């Protein structure tokens, strides 16, 4: 069964951006020590002021990534990303992991760039992935290290079952290796 056959629910961008912040919160001590952690730990995605502040926080660290997403990207919560969908995933392009020989397929990147899984899968925040259509392939925007470590460390069919967020746009995205961009345009 393909990822396209899972349950897709349209969501506002604030939900995947919150998931992005939660996944990386501990990495940003230079910024987050000045921010009340409840903005992320007890978020209210219905509060416009909170949403704006979270977008600014995420942009402060991941601005270059966000700025190069197509503006018309529509976001979906997808239940569930499973082992059988890993073949549809590509590691983010133009970030030092590229290899045209394997098209950044996460299973092949895991083989050439092995990593150790550092967190239990049950504690993972939802990864963010992006594509042109529900048919994929999908580029991992957030969760590259976790998913690459997973395919390196855990035997397939181990029971991966993650909620994820998927952004879709018909427009090209520099982070999607299948979309051709001149070198150095990021």
Phi and psi in degrees as a GROMACS rama.xvg file:
@    title "Ramachandran Plot"
@    xaxis  label "Phi"
@    yaxis  label "Psi"
@TYPE xy
-82.8291  160.96  UNK-2
-58.4393  -32.8188  UNK-3
-60.6589  -20.7721  UNK-4
-91.7067  1.29237  UNK-5
-82.015  179.294  UNK-6
-81.3454  116.502  UNK-7
-109.218  127.115  UNK-8
-126.882  125.373  UNK-9
-64.6993  135.572  UNK-10
-135.914  158.587  UNK-11
-72.9873  155.881  UNK-12
-59.6174  -20.7824  UNK-13
-65.0715  -29.4106  UNK-14
-70.7974  -50.2137  UNK-15
-65.3648  -33.6277  UNK-16
-66.6525  -36.6755  UNK-17
-63.6364  -42.9167  UNK-18
-61.1197  -39.0757  UNK-19
-61.2098  -47.9754  UNK-20
-60.589  -45.0652  UNK-21
-61.5275  -41.0094  UNK-22
-65.4474  -30.5691  UNK-23
-114.548  5.45147  UNK-24
-52.039  -44.9765  UNK-25
-69.1724  -15.9362  UNK-26
-82.1939  -14.1419  UNK-27
-111.838  44.8442  UNK-28
-58.5618  -30.2697  UNK-29
-63.9939  -27.6557  UNK-30
-101.191  -46.115  UNK-31
-70.8748  -18.9228  UNK-32
-67.0222  -16.1908  UNK-33
-97.5938  0.673789  UNK-34
-120.262  138.541  UNK-35
-65.3218  119.776  UNK-36
-62.1468  -18.9492  UNK-37
-63.6598  -20.7284  UNK-38
-59.339  -26.1733  UNK-39
-108.829  -43.1696  UNK-40
-72.237  -30.0713  UNK-41
-129.727  49.5936  UNK-42
-67.7361  146.707  UNK-43
-118.113  98.1261  UNK-44
-73.4466  -1.86888  UNK-45
-89.3462  -9.78274  UNK-46
-91.9667  110.437  UNK-47
-60.848  -39.4328  UNK-48
-63.9054  -42.7629  UNK-49
-62.5473  -43.9164  UNK-50
-59.3704  -42.7725  UNK-51
-63.9109  -44.0321  UNK-52
-62.3234  -41.9491  UNK-53
-64.2904  -39.2996  UNK-54
-62.2023  -42.2839  UNK-55
-64.5166  -41.788  UNK-56
-62.4588  -48.0517  UNK-57
-63.1036  -40.2199  UNK-58
-65.4826  -31.6674  UNK-59
-61.7147  -31.0481  UNK-60
-106.968  -38.818  UNK-61
-114.573  24.5728  UNK-62
-52.3345  -48.8385  UNK-63
-58.4544  -36.9196  UNK-64
-66.8258  -49.0392  UNK-65
-65.6211  -37.9908  UNK-66
-63.485  -23.7959  UNK-67
-100.012  9.34944  UNK-68
-82.6353  139.653  UNK-69
-57.221  137.213  UNK-70
-64.5066  -22.9531  UNK-71
-91.4432  14.2084  UNK-72
-58.8689  128.687  UNK-73
-105.086  137.302  UNK-74
-106.892  145.549  UNK-75
-136.47  143.503  UNK-76
-91.0096  129.958  UNK-77
-119.375  129.308  UNK-78
-118.693  109.292  UNK-79
-141.207  147.085  UNK-80
-84.6991  122.68  UNK-81
-128.812  172.484  UNK-82
-51.8998  -40.7764  UNK-83
-65.8298  -12.9759  UNK-84
-95.1095  -7.84896  UNK-85
-59.0515  -31.9384  UNK-86
-64.693  -18.0904  UNK-87
-88.0672  -7.9956  UNK-88
-96.4426  142.064  UNK-89
-123.786  141.576  UNK-90
-71.2993  147.855  UNK-91
-53.653  139.275  UNK-92
-87.1952  160.17  UNK-93
60.1639  34.7115  UNK-94
-131.097  21.75  UNK-95
92.669  1.76955  UNK-96
-109.354  1.94059  UNK-97
-68.8373  141.951  UNK-98
-151.246  107.553  UNK-99
-58.1998  -23.454  UNK-100
-65.3764  -31.6324  UNK-101
-117.523  7.17085  UNK-102
54.3328  25.5384  UNK-103
62.7184  24.2509  UNK-104
-62.1724  127.933  UNK-105
-57.6618  -35.6625  UNK-106
-65.423  -37.6121  UNK-107
-78.7194  -35.8435  UNK-108
-63.245  -40.7081  UNK-109
-59.3048  -35.3376  UNK-110
-72.2595  -36.6939  UNK-111
-91.9706  -12.9232  UNK-112
-138.472  62.9281  UNK-113
-62.2354  144.238  UNK-114
-138.117  160.819  UNK-115
-98.41  139.452  UNK-116
-73.3228  123.583  UNK-117
-104.527  -15.0649  UNK-118
-129.194  144.61  UNK-119
-62.753  137.973  UNK-120
-56.3927  -36.0526  UNK-121
-61.2734  -21.7127  UNK-122
-95.6453  0.343824  UNK-123
-69.0856  143.225  UNK-124
-81.3181  156.786  UNK-125
-61.8242  130.156  UNK-126
-71.0944  158.387  UNK-127
-110.565  127.826  UNK-128
-127.975  164.49  UNK-129
-143.191  144.995  UNK-130
-159.547  -178.784  UNK-131
-89.2674  -27.4383  UNK-132
-153.76  170.206  UNK-133
-62.3361  -16.5837  UNK-134
-77.6309  -12.2982  UNK-135
74.8206  -170.696  UNK-136
-70.1358  166.142  UNK-137
-120.531  136.813  UNK-138
-95.8948  133.736  UNK-139
-79.024  115.429  UNK-140
-87.858  -41.8553  UNK-141
-135.386  127.323  UNK-142
117.218  9.25048  UNK-143
-58.1014  -47.9137  UNK-144
-64.7695  -45.001  UNK-145
-62.5912  -47.8139  UNK-146
-70.6304  -35.5619  UNK-147
-67.7155  -40.6859  UNK-148
-64.4181  -38.2314  UNK-149
-59.3136  -49.3625  UNK-150
-69.6449  -21.7428  UNK-151
-80.1814  -41.0676  UNK-152
-95.1656  -38.1346  UNK-153
-103.596  139.951  UNK-154
-67.2031  138.773  UNK-155
-57.47  155.658  UNK-156
69.143  23.7728  UNK-157
-77.2012  -10.4653  UNK-158
107.923  29.3825  UNK-159
-59.166  127.792  UNK-160
-152.121  92.2197  UNK-161
-121.524  140.013  UNK-162
-71.7292  141.729  UNK-163
-140.704  166.525  UNK-164
-114.446  135.564  UNK-165
-123.722  126.555  UNK-166
-98.8985  136.961  UNK-167
-127.421  137.732  UNK-168
-154.978  143.34  UNK-169
-77.0371  -14.9742  UNK-170
-81.2792  152.428  UNK-171
-67.9881  152.993  UNK-172
-131.529  130.609  UNK-173
-61.7321  -25.3644  UNK-174
-82.604  -8.52301  UNK-175
-96.4256  106.259  UNK-176
-55.185  -31.1932  UNK-177
-66.8427  -21.3387  UNK-178
-87.8707  122.151  UNK-179
-83.7226  130.698  UNK-180
-134.763  147.787  UNK-181
-60.8037  145.413  UNK-182
-56.9431  139.635  UNK-183
81.3429  9.78727  UNK-184
-86.69  -2.4801  UNK-185
